[in-house]
Amino acid sequence: MAMMRPVLPVFDYLVNQDYITEYLCINKDKPMLNCNGKCYLSKMIQEEQSEKKQNLPAIDLKEYPIGFVDILLCDFSDQTSIKKALPSMITREPNPYIGSVFHPPNV
């Protein structure tokens, strides 16, 4: 949805370009700029982006602990510390449950 938001002012500009050029354009007294309402479009996109930034909730990163910090602090030269830090699937230890659930169909 974030990528769709700038599309709405652009679509509105394309549909109402004649009206925007004639009545809402800031540079209508300067025809050599060939603005044709693009100033109004850029203003609407900036308002949309600032509105989007205001609506974002503040995230406190202290509430979301990072789980891989313990892995980074272990000594990777010692294999026992790796087995303690990483789950069995990553260290390639067999898990009997996976073989009992995921298998080819019986014929």
GUMI-280277 format. One record per residue: residue number from 1; x, y, z of N, C-alpha, C in turn. Coordinates in nm, 2 decimals, always signed. Atoms other than C-alpha are relative to their C-alpha. Layout:
% GUMI-280277
<NUM,<X,Y,Z>,<X,Y,Z>,<X,Y,Z>>
...
***
This chain:
% GUMI-280277
<1,<+0.08,-0.12,+0.00>,<+0.00,+0.00,+0.00>,<+0.09,+0.13,+0.00>>
<2,<-0.08,-0.12,-0.01>,<+0.29,+0.23,+0.06>,<+0.04,+0.05,-0.14>>
<3,<-0.03,-0.04,+0.14>,<+0.38,+0.23,-0.31>,<-0.12,+0.06,-0.07>>
<4,<+0.12,-0.05,+0.06>,<+0.02,+0.31,-0.40>,<-0.03,+0.15,+0.04>>
<5,<+0.04,-0.13,-0.05>,<-0.01,+0.63,-0.20>,<+0.04,+0.11,-0.09>>
<6,<-0.03,-0.11,+0.09>,<+0.18,+0.86,-0.44>,<-0.07,-0.01,-0.13>>
<7,<+0.08,+0.01,+0.13>,<-0.03,+0.73,-0.73>,<-0.13,+0.08,+0.01>>
<8,<+0.12,-0.07,-0.01>,<-0.34,+0.89,-0.59>,<+0.01,+0.15,-0.04>>
<9,<-0.02,-0.14,+0.05>,<-0.22,+1.25,-0.63>,<+0.03,+0.01,-0.15>>
<10,<-0.03,+0.00,+0.14>,<-0.08,+1.17,-0.97>,<-0.12,-0.03,-0.09>>
<11,<+0.12,+0.03,+0.08>,<-0.40,+1.01,-1.09>,<-0.10,+0.12,+0.01>>
<12,<+0.09,-0.12,-0.01>,<-0.60,+1.31,-0.96>,<+0.05,+0.11,-0.09>>
<13,<-0.06,-0.10,+0.09>,<-0.36,+1.54,-1.15>,<-0.03,-0.03,-0.14>>
<14,<+0.03,+0.03,+0.14>,<-0.40,+1.35,-1.47>,<-0.14,+0.02,-0.04>>
<15,<+0.15,-0.02,+0.03>,<-0.78,+1.35,-1.45>,<-0.04,+0.14,+0.00>>
<16,<+0.04,-0.14,-0.01>,<-0.81,+1.71,-1.35>,<+0.11,+0.10,-0.05>>
<17,<-0.12,-0.08,+0.04>,<-0.50,+1.85,-1.53>,<-0.04,+0.14,-0.06>>
<18,<+0.04,-0.13,+0.05>,<-0.69,+2.13,-1.72>,<-0.05,+0.09,+0.11>>
<19,<+0.05,-0.08,-0.11>,<-0.86,+2.25,-1.40>,<+0.12,+0.05,+0.08>>
<20,<-0.11,-0.04,-0.09>,<-0.54,+2.24,-1.20>,<+0.09,+0.10,-0.07>>
<21,<-0.09,-0.10,+0.08>,<-0.34,+2.42,-1.48>,<-0.06,+0.14,+0.00>>
<22,<+0.06,-0.13,+0.01>,<-0.60,+2.70,-1.50>,<-0.02,+0.06,+0.13>>
<23,<+0.04,-0.06,-0.12>,<-0.70,+2.75,-1.14>,<+0.09,-0.02,+0.12>>
<24,<-0.08,+0.03,-0.12>,<-0.46,+2.59,-0.89>,<+0.15,+0.01,-0.02>>
<25,<-0.15,+0.00,+0.03>,<-0.12,+2.62,-1.06>,<+0.06,+0.13,+0.06>>
<26,<-0.07,-0.11,-0.06>,<+0.11,+2.85,-0.87>,<+0.07,+0.09,-0.11>>
<27,<-0.08,-0.07,+0.10>,<+0.31,+2.94,-1.18>,<-0.08,+0.03,-0.13>>
<28,<+0.08,-0.02,+0.12>,<+0.02,+3.01,-1.42>,<+0.03,+0.14,-0.06>>
<29,<-0.04,-0.13,+0.06>,<+0.15,+3.37,-1.46>,<+0.13,+0.00,-0.06>>
<30,<-0.13,+0.02,+0.06>,<+0.48,+3.23,-1.58>,<-0.01,-0.11,-0.11>>
<31,<+0.02,+0.10,+0.10>,<+0.39,+3.04,-1.90>,<+0.13,-0.06,-0.06>>
<32,<-0.13,+0.05,+0.06>,<+0.76,+3.00,-2.01>,<+0.05,-0.12,+0.09>>
<33,<-0.05,+0.11,-0.08>,<+0.81,+2.75,-1.72>,<-0.07,-0.13,-0.05>>
<34,<+0.07,+0.12,+0.04>,<+0.56,+2.51,-1.88>,<-0.03,-0.09,+0.12>>
<35,<+0.03,+0.08,-0.12>,<+0.45,+2.40,-1.54>,<-0.12,-0.08,-0.01>>
<36,<+0.12,+0.07,+0.02>,<+0.10,+2.30,-1.63>,<-0.05,-0.07,+0.12>>
<37,<+0.05,+0.06,-0.12>,<+0.01,+2.23,-1.27>,<+0.09,-0.10,+0.07>>
<38,<-0.10,+0.09,-0.07>,<+0.32,+2.02,-1.18>,<+0.04,+0.05,+0.13>>
<39,<-0.03,-0.06,-0.13>,<+0.38,+2.26,-0.90>,<-0.10,-0.05,+0.11>>
<40,<+0.11,+0.04,-0.09>,<+0.05,+2.17,-0.75>,<+0.01,-0.15,+0.03>>
<41,<-0.02,+0.14,-0.02>,<+0.12,+1.80,-0.80>,<+0.11,-0.03,+0.10>>
<42,<-0.11,+0.02,-0.10>,<+0.46,+1.82,-0.62>,<-0.04,+0.04,+0.14>>
<43,<+0.05,-0.04,-0.13>,<+0.29,+2.01,-0.34>,<-0.09,-0.11,+0.06>>
<44,<+0.09,+0.10,-0.05>,<+0.02,+1.74,-0.31>,<+0.08,-0.13,+0.04>>
<45,<-0.09,+0.11,-0.04>,<+0.29,+1.46,-0.31>,<+0.07,+0.02,+0.13>>
<46,<-0.08,-0.04,-0.12>,<+0.49,+1.64,-0.04>,<-0.10,-0.01,+0.12>>
<47,<+0.10,+0.01,-0.11>,<+0.17,+1.67,+0.17>,<-0.03,-0.15,+0.03>>
<48,<+0.03,+0.14,-0.02>,<+0.09,+1.30,+0.12>,<+0.12,-0.07,+0.08>>
<49,<-0.12,+0.06,-0.07>,<+0.45,+1.20,+0.23>,<+0.01,+0.05,+0.14>>
<50,<-0.01,-0.05,-0.13>,<+0.45,+1.43,+0.53>,<-0.12,-0.06,+0.09>>
<51,<+0.11,+0.06,-0.07>,<+0.10,+1.29,+0.63>,<+0.03,-0.14,+0.03>>
<52,<-0.03,+0.14,-0.02>,<+0.23,+0.94,+0.59>,<+0.10,-0.01,+0.12>>
<53,<-0.10,+0.00,-0.11>,<+0.53,+1.02,+0.82>,<-0.06,+0.03,+0.13>>
<54,<+0.07,-0.04,-0.12>,<+0.30,+1.17,+1.08>,<-0.08,-0.12,+0.05>>
<55,<+0.08,+0.11,-0.04>,<+0.08,+0.86,+1.08>,<+0.08,-0.13,+0.05>>
<56,<-0.07,+0.12,-0.04>,<+0.36,+0.61,+1.15>,<+0.02,+0.00,+0.15>>
<57,<-0.01,+0.00,-0.15>,<+0.37,+0.49,+1.51>,<+0.15,+0.00,+0.03>>
<58,<-0.13,+0.00,-0.05>,<+0.68,+0.54,+1.71>,<+0.04,-0.13,+0.05>>
<59,<-0.04,+0.13,-0.05>,<+0.87,+0.22,+1.77>,<+0.12,+0.01,+0.10>>
<60,<-0.10,+0.00,-0.10>,<+1.07,+0.18,+2.08>,<+0.08,-0.13,-0.01>>
<61,<-0.08,+0.12,+0.03>,<+1.35,-0.06,+1.99>,<+0.04,-0.08,+0.13>>
<62,<-0.03,+0.07,-0.13>,<+1.41,-0.15,+2.36>,<-0.10,-0.11,+0.03>>
<63,<+0.10,+0.10,-0.02>,<+1.09,-0.35,+2.35>,<+0.02,-0.12,-0.09>>
<64,<-0.03,+0.11,+0.09>,<+1.22,-0.57,+2.07>,<+0.15,-0.04,+0.01>>
<65,<-0.14,+0.05,-0.01>,<+1.53,-0.75,+2.18>,<+0.05,-0.07,-0.12>>
<66,<-0.05,+0.07,+0.11>,<+1.76,-0.88,+1.92>,<+0.05,-0.13,+0.04>>
<67,<-0.03,+0.13,-0.05>,<+1.80,-1.25,+1.95>,<+0.13,-0.06,-0.05>>
<68,<-0.12,+0.05,+0.05>,<+2.11,-1.31,+1.75>,<+0.12,+0.05,+0.06>>
<69,<-0.12,-0.06,-0.07>,<+2.34,-1.11,+1.98>,<+0.07,-0.11,+0.07>>
<70,<-0.06,+0.11,-0.08>,<+2.40,-1.42,+2.19>,<+0.09,-0.09,-0.10>>
<71,<-0.08,+0.08,+0.09>,<+2.52,-1.61,+1.88>,<+0.12,+0.07,-0.04>>
<72,<-0.12,-0.08,+0.04>,<+2.76,-1.33,+1.78>,<+0.10,+0.00,+0.11>>
<73,<-0.09,-0.01,-0.12>,<+2.91,-1.33,+2.13>,<+0.08,-0.14,+0.03>>
<74,<-0.07,+0.12,-0.03>,<+3.01,-1.70,+2.13>,<+0.13,-0.02,-0.08>>
<75,<-0.13,+0.02,+0.07>,<+3.35,-1.83,+2.03>,<-0.02,-0.11,-0.10>>
<76,<+0.03,+0.09,+0.11>,<+3.31,-1.99,+1.69>,<+0.11,-0.10,-0.03>>
<77,<-0.10,+0.10,+0.02>,<+3.64,-2.17,+1.71>,<-0.02,-0.13,+0.08>>
<78,<+0.03,+0.11,-0.08>,<+3.50,-2.40,+1.97>,<-0.13,-0.06,-0.04>>
<79,<+0.12,+0.06,+0.05>,<+3.24,-2.64,+1.83>,<-0.11,-0.02,+0.10>>
<80,<+0.10,+0.02,-0.10>,<+3.07,-2.70,+2.16>,<-0.08,+0.13,+0.02>>
<81,<+0.07,-0.13,-0.02>,<+2.98,-2.33,+2.20>,<-0.10,+0.02,-0.12>>
<82,<+0.09,-0.01,+0.11>,<+2.83,-2.34,+1.85>,<-0.13,-0.09,+0.02>>
<83,<+0.11,+0.09,-0.03>,<+2.61,-2.64,+1.94>,<-0.09,+0.05,+0.11>>
<84,<+0.08,-0.06,-0.11>,<+2.49,-2.46,+2.25>,<-0.08,+0.12,-0.05>>
<85,<+0.06,-0.13,+0.04>,<+2.41,-2.13,+2.07>,<-0.10,-0.02,-0.11>>
<86,<+0.08,+0.02,+0.12>,<+2.25,-2.27,+1.75>,<-0.10,-0.12,+0.03>>
<87,<+0.09,+0.11,-0.01>,<+1.94,-2.49,+1.73>,<+0.05,-0.12,-0.08>>
<88,<-0.05,+0.12,+0.06>,<+1.97,-2.85,+1.62>,<-0.02,+0.00,-0.15>>
<89,<+0.02,+0.00,+0.14>,<+1.84,-2.78,+1.27>,<+0.11,+0.07,-0.07>>
<90,<-0.11,-0.07,+0.06>,<+2.12,-2.54,+1.19>,<+0.13,-0.08,+0.01>>
<91,<-0.12,+0.08,-0.02>,<+2.39,-2.77,+1.33>,<+0.00,-0.13,-0.07>>
<92,<+0.02,+0.12,+0.08>,<+2.26,-3.05,+1.11>,<-0.01,-0.13,+0.08>>
<93,<+0.03,+0.12,-0.08>,<+2.17,-3.29,+1.40>,<-0.13,-0.05,-0.05>>
<94,<+0.13,+0.05,+0.05>,<+1.89,-3.52,+1.29>,<-0.11,+0.02,+0.10>>
<95,<+0.11,-0.01,-0.09>,<+1.55,-3.46,+1.43>,<-0.10,-0.11,-0.04>>
<96,<+0.09,+0.11,+0.04>,<+1.33,-3.77,+1.44>,<-0.14,+0.04,-0.03>>
<97,<+0.13,-0.04,+0.02>,<+1.01,-3.58,+1.44>,<-0.03,+0.04,-0.15>>
<98,<+0.01,-0.04,+0.14>,<+1.07,-3.43,+1.09>,<-0.02,-0.12,-0.09>>
<99,<+0.01,+0.12,+0.08>,<+1.12,-3.77,+0.94>,<-0.13,-0.07,+0.01>>
<100,<+0.12,+0.07,-0.02>,<+0.80,-3.90,+1.09>,<-0.12,+0.08,-0.06>>
<101,<+0.10,-0.09,+0.06>,<+0.59,-3.61,+0.95>,<+0.02,+0.01,-0.15>>
<102,<-0.03,-0.03,+0.14>,<+0.75,-3.53,+0.62>,<+0.07,-0.12,-0.06>>
<103,<-0.05,+0.12,+0.07>,<+0.79,-3.85,+0.41>,<-0.08,-0.02,-0.12>>
<104,<+0.07,+0.02,+0.12>,<+0.69,-3.97,+0.07>,<-0.13,-0.08,+0.03>>
<105,<+0.13,+0.07,-0.03>,<+0.33,-4.10,+0.05>,<+0.01,-0.15,-0.01>>
<106,<+0.00,+0.15,+0.01>,<+0.27,-4.47,+0.11>,<-0.09,-0.04,-0.11>>
<107,<+0.07,+0.05,+0.11>,<+0.16,-4.66,-0.19>,<-0.07,-0.13,+0.03>>
***
